[in-house]
């Protein structure tokens, strides 16, 4: 079973538009409201593919109750933790070529007592868990080392820990020795101070995260696929997207697919890319199910360090 923790969950409204123009009145083609937050999305992707998962979700205010209602309607196995603040709302403007413009609220602070309650909820729910995924942005006011502390605590209880976060929280968490980190290209560059223009640069940055203490690095590099560094080996994989609709949640679907396949080697990378690519073809932050996933389109092989990376996501 895979347990997920989202310290800063959200309600995600996705609006599809023909084109983004500053200062203009833009007519929406479609709009949808989904439960959001990186760990929440990992659990949603696992549920869509009939993999056992349990989500630990702090929530507060009207938006928080709506979030819990949406997750309940999807059938998510949850442990909810009420907090004093209000759950945030995010807005994504999605264009036909797959470009997404996101406006994310910062979220609500968690008190020390609330954070402790959340951590205890994870440990109480983790009795049959193989993995705990700690992911997403930190609520305002929490120090960058929060995920590092949680990683040590959960790993000390005998649970494999996967971390997917950004900013100073990522290198701090890597130094705590998680079994897995899953950065994207921008997060790799920021965490390691590496300018990433070629595949070799991304490999060098991922190696730096491993040198900090991370066990395995699964790095998404946008249109150029993903890298997996594990047990002294490096794989590079790609999967084409025929009609991109939204990148929201694609990295979360990738992580879910990797864990669902056992988190080991080439087979797990194929699954990760197939799930992540399927999510890009979905509207909003909808997660792909078995009928949407095309493993036959994935290509995995040794990386070419000289290969220039394409701009964008």
Secondary structure, DSSP 4 states (H G I P E B T S, - for coil): -EEEEETT-EEEEEEEES---TTS---EEEEEEEEESHHHHHHHHHHHTT--EEEEEEE-HHHHHHHHHHHHHHT--EEEEE-SS--EEEEEEE-TTS-EEEEE-------HHHHHHHHHHHHHH-TT-SEEEEESPPPTT--TTHHHHHHHHHHHTT-EEEEE--THHHHHHHTTT-SEE--BHHHHHHHHT----BHHHHHHHHHHHHHHT-SEEEEE-GGG-EEEEETTEEEEEE---SS----TTHHHHHHHHHHHTTS-HHHHHHHHHHHHHHHHTSSTTPPP-GGG--GGG-EEE---TTPBPPS--
